[in-house]
Amino acid sequence: MRAVKENKEYFIDDSQKGFYLTQGFDIYGDDGELVEAAPGKTVSYDEYAALQAKLEELEAELQKAQTQGKGKGKNKDEEAVEDGGN
């Protein structure tokens, strides 16, 4: 296991994981995958603003797709009722 923070990297074992987490280190497994992120992490405002803009864009696309889907589904239901009545 590795504890990584900025330009510092330490090889640790399971018993040291908690200490390094409280010191702000991220913990990576032997395979290089993130096991646990430091709890005190923050996101820069620029990154937050970019993600917020992307979220709003995706929500608008979702809303548009849902309204288009409802319109098509409604016509199908009406057609089914008309066919069933004949």
LUMDOPA-807977 format. One record per residue: residue number from 1; x, z, y of N, C-alpha, C in turn. Coordinates in nm, 3 decimals. Atoms other than C-alpha are relative to their C-alpha. Example, Ala and Ser with C-alpha at 12.3 -4.5 7.8 and 13.67 -1.06 7.14 Angstrom:
# residues 2
(site 1, (0.089, 0.000, -0.119), (1.230, 0.780, -0.450), (0.090, 0.000, 0.120))
(site 2, (-0.082, -0.006, -0.119), (1.367, 0.714, -0.106), (-0.077, 0.073, 0.109))
# end
This chain:
# residues 86
(site 1, (0.084, 0.000, -0.117), (0.000, 0.000, 0.000), (0.089, 0.000, 0.124))
(site 2, (-0.075, 0.005, -0.124), (0.114, -0.065, 0.357), (-0.084, 0.053, 0.114))
(site 3, (0.063, -0.045, -0.124), (0.031, 0.108, 0.687), (0.061, -0.084, 0.112))
(site 4, (-0.050, 0.092, -0.102), (0.057, -0.135, 0.981), (-0.064, 0.035, 0.135))
(site 5, (0.048, -0.023, -0.138), (0.030, -0.068, 1.355), (0.100, -0.066, 0.093))
(site 6, (-0.083, 0.076, -0.093), (0.165, -0.305, 1.619), (0.121, -0.058, -0.074))
(site 7, (-0.117, 0.055, 0.067), (0.524, -0.376, 1.512), (0.058, 0.096, -0.105))
(site 8, (-0.046, -0.098, 0.100), (0.550, -0.083, 1.268), (-0.070, -0.025, -0.132))
(site 9, (0.056, 0.019, 0.133), (0.498, -0.118, 0.896), (0.070, 0.095, -0.096))
(site 10, (-0.054, -0.097, 0.094), (0.539, 0.153, 0.634), (-0.064, -0.022, -0.136))
(site 11, (0.054, 0.002, 0.135), (0.500, 0.144, 0.258), (-0.038, 0.143, -0.034))
(site 12, (0.053, -0.134, 0.023), (0.283, 0.440, 0.161), (-0.071, 0.004, -0.136))
(site 13, (0.083, -0.015, 0.120), (0.092, 0.580, -0.136), (-0.136, 0.054, 0.042))
(site 14, (0.138, -0.041, -0.029), (-0.271, 0.691, -0.161), (-0.007, 0.134, 0.074))
(site 15, (0.007, -0.133, -0.061), (-0.197, 1.050, -0.058), (0.031, -0.004, 0.150))
(site 16, (-0.035, 0.010, -0.142), (-0.063, 0.934, 0.283), (-0.098, -0.083, 0.081))
(site 17, (0.093, 0.091, -0.066), (-0.347, 0.698, 0.363), (-0.076, 0.066, 0.115))
(site 18, (0.077, -0.071, -0.102), (-0.555, 0.953, 0.559), (0.081, 0.031, 0.124))
(site 19, (-0.087, -0.033, -0.113), (-0.264, 1.061, 0.776), (0.023, -0.123, 0.087))
(site 20, (-0.030, 0.121, -0.076), (-0.177, 0.705, 0.877), (-0.125, -0.057, 0.067))
(site 21, (0.124, 0.045, -0.064), (-0.542, 0.618, 0.946), (-0.025, 0.078, 0.128))
(site 22, (0.024, -0.081, -0.120), (-0.572, 0.909, 1.190), (0.102, -0.031, 0.110))
(site 23, (-0.102, 0.037, -0.098), (-0.254, 0.787, 1.362), (-0.024, -0.140, 0.057))
(site 24, (0.035, 0.131, -0.054), (-0.417, 0.446, 1.425), (0.054, -0.118, -0.077))
(site 25, (-0.053, 0.108, 0.083), (-0.263, 0.243, 1.143), (-0.111, -0.063, -0.082))
(site 26, (0.086, 0.069, 0.096), (-0.450, -0.019, 0.942), (0.066, 0.009, -0.136))
(site 27, (-0.053, -0.013, 0.135), (-0.411, 0.013, 0.566), (-0.027, -0.130, -0.076))
(site 28, (0.007, 0.124, 0.078), (-0.340, -0.300, 0.359), (0.040, 0.029, -0.144))
(site 29, (-0.033, -0.013, 0.141), (-0.334, -0.325, -0.019), (0.124, -0.081, -0.034))
(site 30, (-0.119, 0.073, 0.046), (-0.047, -0.466, -0.223), (-0.021, -0.151, 0.002))
(site 31, (0.030, 0.143, -0.002), (-0.224, -0.803, -0.224), (-0.009, -0.056, 0.142))
(site 32, (0.004, 0.045, -0.139), (-0.221, -0.818, 0.159), (-0.138, 0.007, 0.063))
(site 33, (0.136, -0.012, -0.053), (-0.596, -0.761, 0.199), (-0.018, 0.132, 0.074))
(site 34, (0.028, -0.121, -0.077), (-0.718, -0.511, 0.458), (-0.086, 0.094, -0.084))
(site 35, (0.074, -0.100, 0.077), (-0.830, -0.196, 0.274), (-0.087, 0.082, 0.093))
(site 36, (0.075, -0.081, -0.096), (-0.933, 0.012, 0.573), (0.063, -0.015, 0.138))
(site 37, (-0.047, 0.015, -0.138), (-0.907, -0.035, 0.949), (0.004, 0.137, 0.067))
(site 38, (-0.010, -0.125, -0.075), (-0.805, 0.242, 1.185), (-0.132, 0.025, 0.074))
(site 39, (0.130, -0.028, -0.061), (-1.116, 0.417, 1.318), (-0.003, -0.012, 0.151))
(site 40, (-0.001, 0.002, -0.145), (-1.006, 0.411, 1.683), (0.019, -0.138, 0.061))
(site 41, (-0.023, 0.136, -0.049), (-0.989, 0.032, 1.717), (-0.098, -0.033, 0.113))
(site 42, (0.086, 0.051, -0.106), (-1.124, -0.131, 2.031), (0.017, -0.151, 0.007))
(site 43, (-0.002, 0.145, -0.015), (-1.201, -0.492, 2.115), (0.019, -0.031, 0.148))
(site 44, (-0.022, 0.035, -0.140), (-1.074, -0.653, 2.435), (-0.128, -0.061, 0.058))
(site 45, (0.120, 0.052, -0.064), (-1.338, -0.755, 2.689), (-0.012, -0.151, -0.017))
(site 46, (0.004, 0.146, 0.017), (-1.242, -1.123, 2.662), (-0.053, -0.038, -0.137))
(site 47, (0.047, 0.027, 0.136), (-1.296, -1.117, 2.286), (-0.149, 0.035, -0.013))
(site 48, (0.140, -0.041, 0.002), (-1.625, -0.928, 2.330), (-0.089, -0.104, 0.069))
(site 49, (0.079, 0.098, -0.075), (-1.750, -1.177, 2.591), (-0.014, -0.130, -0.078))
(site 50, (0.006, 0.123, 0.080), (-1.663, -1.473, 2.368), (-0.096, 0.017, -0.117))
(site 51, (0.091, -0.025, 0.112), (-1.845, -1.318, 2.074), (-0.145, 0.012, 0.047))
(site 52, (0.135, -0.012, -0.055), (-2.146, -1.232, 2.291), (-0.059, -0.137, 0.032))
(site 53, (0.046, 0.135, -0.032), (-2.170, -1.592, 2.412), (-0.035, -0.076, -0.128))
(site 54, (0.025, 0.066, 0.129), (-2.147, -1.720, 2.053), (-0.128, 0.054, -0.063))
(site 55, (0.121, -0.060, 0.055), (-2.417, -1.475, 1.944), (-0.124, -0.054, 0.069))
(site 56, (0.115, 0.051, -0.074), (-2.653, -1.589, 2.218), (-0.028, -0.146, -0.035))
(site 57, (0.015, 0.140, 0.038), (-2.590, -1.953, 2.127), (-0.064, -0.013, -0.138))
(site 58, (0.055, 0.005, 0.135), (-2.663, -1.890, 1.760), (-0.144, 0.050, -0.006))
(site 59, (0.137, -0.050, -0.005), (-2.976, -1.688, 1.839), (-0.093, -0.107, 0.056))
(site 60, (0.081, 0.108, -0.058), (-3.105, -1.978, 2.052), (-0.023, -0.110, -0.105))
(site 61, (0.015, 0.100, 0.107), (-3.038, -2.223, 1.766), (-0.096, 0.048, -0.107))
(site 62, (0.090, -0.056, 0.100), (-3.214, -1.992, 1.522), (-0.144, -0.003, 0.048))
(site 63, (0.135, 0.001, -0.057), (-3.515, -1.957, 1.750), (-0.057, -0.141, 0.000))
(site 64, (0.044, 0.140, -0.002), (-3.533, -2.335, 1.790), (-0.035, -0.048, -0.140))
(site 65, (0.025, 0.041, 0.138), (-3.508, -2.391, 1.414), (-0.126, 0.065, -0.055))
(site 66, (0.120, -0.070, 0.048), (-3.776, -2.130, 1.346), (-0.126, -0.060, 0.060))
(site 67, (0.119, 0.059, -0.061), (-4.019, -2.283, 1.595), (-0.027, -0.138, -0.055))
(site 68, (0.019, 0.132, 0.061), (-3.960, -2.631, 1.451), (-0.052, 0.013, -0.142))
(site 69, (0.043, -0.022, 0.139), (-4.003, -2.498, 1.097), (-0.144, 0.044, -0.008))
(site 70, (0.138, -0.048, -0.001), (-4.328, -2.322, 1.183), (-0.097, -0.114, 0.029))
(site 71, (0.086, 0.114, -0.034), (-4.472, -2.637, 1.335), (-0.019, -0.091, -0.120))
(site 72, (0.009, 0.085, 0.118), (-4.394, -2.840, 1.023), (-0.079, 0.068, -0.109))
(site 73, (0.071, -0.073, 0.105), (-4.519, -2.571, 0.789), (-0.148, 0.009, 0.030))
(site 74, (0.140, -0.011, -0.040), (-4.843, -2.539, 0.984), (-0.074, -0.131, -0.031))
(site 75, (0.061, 0.129, 0.030), (-4.915, -2.912, 0.948), (-0.021, -0.017, -0.150))
(site 76, (0.013, 0.010, 0.145), (-4.854, -2.895, 0.574), (-0.117, 0.082, -0.050))
(site 77, (0.112, -0.085, 0.040), (-5.099, -2.607, 0.541), (-0.133, -0.065, 0.036))
(site 78, (0.123, 0.067, -0.042), (-5.360, -2.798, 0.736), (-0.032, -0.117, -0.091))
(site 79, (0.021, 0.113, 0.089), (-5.310, -3.103, 0.517), (-0.049, 0.046, -0.137))
(site 80, (0.039, -0.050, 0.130), (-5.343, -2.895, 0.203), (-0.146, 0.044, 0.002))
(site 81, (0.139, -0.044, -0.013), (-5.671, -2.747, 0.326), (-0.091, -0.122, 0.005))
(site 82, (0.082, 0.120, -0.010), (-5.801, -3.092, 0.416), (-0.010, -0.069, -0.136))
(site 83, (0.002, 0.065, 0.132), (-5.704, -3.233, 0.075), (-0.086, 0.082, -0.098))
(site 84, (0.077, -0.085, 0.092), (-5.859, -2.934, -0.104), (-0.149, -0.007, 0.026))
(site 85, (0.141, 0.008, -0.034), (-6.188, -2.979, 0.077), (-0.066, -0.128, -0.045))
(site 86, (0.058, 0.128, 0.037), (-6.237, -3.338, -0.036), (-0.046, -0.001, -0.140))
# end
